Amino acid sequence: MATAATTTTINIATRVTLRRLALLVGALALVGLTFWAGRASAVSQPSMESALGHLEQAKAALERAEHNKGGFRAKALHLTSEAIVAVREGIAVGNK
């Protein structure tokens, strides 16, 4: 037969376990809501994101190219960098 002390210890352990479980469920719910809110506010822009990736690849290729292009490589690199900035700004405006 259980004594009063044993029953009290079991009740305290159960309460501690339930508190931990409630905190875990609350934390998971908070993470889920945060993720959902972030996805809801960000508009999918696959064409702009694709363009950004292509521009970044083009910039990397231009950086690897030899410098004997009469200044056109440098000009293309500059214009590509400006285009990257413009696309990023467009994505930011589209996400508002």
LOZA-192778 format. One record per residue (C-alpha): residue in three letters; z, x, y. Coordinates in steps of 0.5 Angstrom, whole numbers, plus 500, padded with zeros to 3 digits. Layout:
<atoms>
ALAZXY/...
</atoms>
This chain:
<atoms>
MET500500500/ALA498503507/THR504504512/ALA504502519/ALA502510521/THR496510516/THR493503519/THR494506526/THR491512525/ILE485509521/ASN485504527/ILE484510532/ALA479513528/THR475507528/ARG475506535/VAL473513537/THR468513532/LEU465506535/ARG466509542/ARG462515540/LEU457511537/ALA456506543/LEU455513548/LEU450515543/VAL446508543/GLY447508551/ALA444515552/LEU438513547/ALA437507551/LEU437511558/VAL433516555/GLY428511553/LEU428507559/THR427513563/PHE421515559/TRP418508560/ALA419508567/GLY416515568/ARG410512564/ALA409506568/SER409509574/ALA404514572/VAL397511572/SER392514566/GLN387518570/PRO383521564/SER376523568/MET380526574/GLU385530569/SER378532565/ALA375534571/LEU381538573/GLY381542566/HIS374543567/LEU375546574/GLU381551571/GLN376553566/ALA371555571/LYS376558575/ALA378563570/ALA371564568/LEU369566575/GLU375571575/ARG373574569/ALA366575572/GLU363582574/HIS364583582/ASN357584583/LYS354578585/GLY353579593/GLY359575595/PHE357569591/ARG362569586/ALA368570591/LYS365564594/ALA364560588/LEU372562586/HIS374560593/LEU370553593/THR373552586/SER380553588/GLU379548593/ALA376543588/ILE382544584/VAL387542590/ALA383536592/VAL383533585/ARG390535584/GLU391531591/GLY387525588/ILE391525582/ALA398524586/VAL395519590/GLY392515584/ASN399515581/LYS403512587/
</atoms>
